[in-house]
């Protein structure tokens, strides 16, 4: 099981609050690809949690997961391809 990398918690928080990718990259020693992979994996987790919330009938919780996903999905992190 992978260990939790707490140094990316602040990076993720700042990304969701509108900082640029360049700014968040300066906040950690992690590689850019690792940051992108982490944010994409978090989005996948949020989708799964949204589905689980819908299954149990908790609409408020589902909406929170959707809103969190919207904060993540922007910029180069979610570009269809880096080779444009």
C-alpha positions in Angstrom: 0.0 0.0 0.0 1.3 3.4 -0.9 2.0 5.8 1.9 0.3 9.1 2.1 2.5 12.0 1.0 1.4 14.8 3.2 3.6 17.3 1.4 1.0 17.2 -1.5 -1.9 18.1 0.8 -1.0 21.8 0.8 -0.2 21.7 -3.0 -3.7 20.2 -3.6 -5.4 22.7 -1.4 -3.6 25.6 -3.1 -4.4 24.2 -6.6 -8.1 24.0 -5.7 -8.0 27.6 -4.5 -6.7 28.8 -7.9 -2.9 28.9 -7.7 -1.2 28.2 -11.0 0.6 25.0 -11.7 3.9 26.8 -11.7 3.1 28.1 -8.2 2.2 24.8 -6.7 5.2 23.1 -8.2 7.4 25.5 -6.3 5.9 24.3 -3.0 7.2 20.8 -3.2 10.1 18.7 -4.3 7.8 16.2 -6.0 8.1 15.9 -9.8 5.5 17.7 -11.9 4.2 14.3 -13.2 3.7 13.1 -9.7 1.6 16.2 -8.9 -0.5 15.7 -12.0 -1.0 12.0 -11.2 -2.0 12.7 -7.6 -4.6 15.3 -8.6 -6.0 13.0 -11.3 -6.2 10.1 -8.9 -7.9 12.3 -6.4 -10.5 13.2 -9.0 -11.1 9.5 -9.7 -11.6 9.0 -6.0 -14.0 11.9 -5.8 -16.0 10.3 -8.7 -16.2 7.0 -6.8 -17.2 8.7 -3.6 -19.9 10.6 -5.5 -21.3 7.4 -6.9 -21.3 5.8 -3.4 -23.1 8.9 -2.0 -25.7 8.5 -4.7 -26.2 4.8 -4.0 -26.9 5.5 -0.3 -29.2 8.4 -1.3 -27.1 11.3 0.2 -27.6 14.0 -2.3 -25.9 16.7 -0.2 -22.7 14.6 0.1 -22.8 13.8 -3.6 -22.9 17.5 -4.4 -19.9 18.2 -2.2 -17.9 15.6 -4.1 -18.9 17.1 -7.4 -18.0 20.6 -6.3 -14.6 19.3 -5.0 -14.0 17.7 -8.4 -14.8 21.0 -10.2 -12.1 22.7 -8.1 -9.6 20.2 -9.3 -10.4 20.0 -13.0 -8.6 22.9 -14.6 -5.5 23.8 -16.4 -2.7 21.6 -17.6 -3.5 19.0 -15.0 -6.6 17.9 -16.9 -5.5 18.7 -20.5 -6.4 16.0 -22.9 -2.8 15.8 -24.1 0.4 17.6 -23.3 1.4 17.2 -27.0 -0.8 19.9 -28.5 
